[in-house]
Amino acid sequence: MKSYSLLMMMLFSFVSILIAGCAANGESAGQADYEETKKMVIDILKTDDGKKALQELMKDKEIQQALVMDQQAVTKTIQTTLTSDKGQEFWKKAFEDPKFAESFAKSMQTEHEKLMKGLMTDPDYQKMLLGVFQDPEMQKTIQTSMKSQEFRKHLQDVVMETLSNPLYKAKLQETLLKAAEEAGKQGGGS
């Protein structure tokens, strides 16, 4: 609040100086109508000179320090906003938009990769993961899933897709030719 009032006071001073300097035809600043003054201030701030003056004002170290928000207030605001019903509704709607979800996922991808790589080398995580896969109930679930018709169809599609891949075909053909040559050499050598 202190920084806001300081900024408003400096902005008011700046505007007052501009108004006093812009008073034309002997008309005093006190006689100017509120709406006219408001229009004039807005017009001044929209000009390149007005923007430049505000930018210079914002570069001042004292002003920057006055505008820095209290970290606790920011943290509390974010927590309140994210955990509120309105915040949850906002995120729910935001993630329904495919473009937003994609850009969010891309922005987090590097961090997720670092997290996963870190977990893969963490002995406690590895031990916990092994425990999950060694659980008889989990093994039974995996076996049931692998025997399902849907999984078999997926596996068949993957094999067919792989076999139709030109790079894989060339590699397979090369391997078969090498195997035939070796078989010919062994058969011819006896």
Protein Blocks (a to p, Z undefined) as FASTA:
>chain_A
ZZmmmmmmmmmmmmmmmmmmmpgghiafklpcfklmmmmmmmmmmpmklmmmmmmmmmpm
klmmmmpccfklmmmmmmmmmmmmklmmmmmmmmmpmklmmmmmmmmmmmmmmmmmmmmm
mmklmmmmmmmmmpmklmmmmmmmmmpmklmmmmmmmmmmmmmpmklmmmmmmmmmmmmm
mmmmmmmmZZ
